[in-house]
Amino acid sequence: MGLFFVGEATSTFAAGELNGDGDEDFVVTVHGEPPLLLVNGTPAAGPRLAVRLRGRGGNTRGIGARVAVTAGGRNRVRRVGAS
C-alpha cells in the first residue's frame, strides 16, 4: 500500500471488516479528497471465526475483553482495544 500513496499527505487511515467476507479492509482519506475504500480481495485462507462482543453499561463494544480460542491444537488469544 505504501507505493500507492507516495507523495500524498494522508489524513486518516482506518482498518476494519467492512464487506462481510472476514478480511480486514481499509479506508484512507487524503487531505481535500473524498475517502478511498480499499477492499481486501485476497483469497480466503481457510475457516474463520467471527465473534461479536457486547459489554455491559457504557462499554457496548466489549473493549478490554479477552478472546481465547483453541482449535486444531493451536491457541490464539486476542484482546479488544479502543483503537
N, C-alpha and C positions, 0 to 999 in steps of 0.2 A: 504494500500500500504506500510506502514512503515515496516511491518513484512517481506515483500518481499526483502527489501533492508538492513536488519540488517547486520551490519559489512561491508557494501560496501561504498566506497567513491564516491558518485555521483558528477559528474561534472556539468551537465546541466539537468534542468527539464523544459519542455515546455508543455503548455496545449493549445488545440485548437480543433476545429471541423474538423476532417481530413477525414472522410469517408462518409459524406453527410447524416448522419442519425439524425443530430441535437443534438447529445450528445457530451460532451467535451471528447476528447481523449488525451493521453499523450505520450510524447517522453522523454525518460530518457537516459542519457549517463553515463556510469561508466568508470572511467579512464582506458584507454588501451583496451576497448572493443567496439564492434560495437554498434550503437544506438539501443535502445529497444523501440518498439512501443507497447503501452498498449491501446487497443481499448476498449472503454466503451460499454459493451454489456447489460446494464440494459434495461429492457423493457420500451417502451415509456410511459410516464406518461399522455399523452393527446396531444391535439393540440399544435403546436408550431408556433412561428412567427420568420421568418428569415429576417434580414434587411441587405442590402448591402449599406454601406455608401461610398460616393465619395466626397472628399474635393476639394477645389479649389487650383490652383497653385501647390506648392510642397506638400501640405497636401492631397495626393491622397487617404489615408486611413480614412479620416474623423476624425482624432484624435482631441479630445476636444468636439465632437458632443454629444448632449444630446438627448436620445430617450425616449419618454413618451408614454405609451400605457394604455388605459382604456378598459377593456373587462370583461364582467360578473360582473360588479360592483367592480372590483379590479383595482387599479392603480399600475403600475410598471414604474420606471424610472431608466435608466442606462446611464452611461457616458462612452465614448470610451477613453481609456488611451493608452499610448505608450507601456506599459509593457504587 
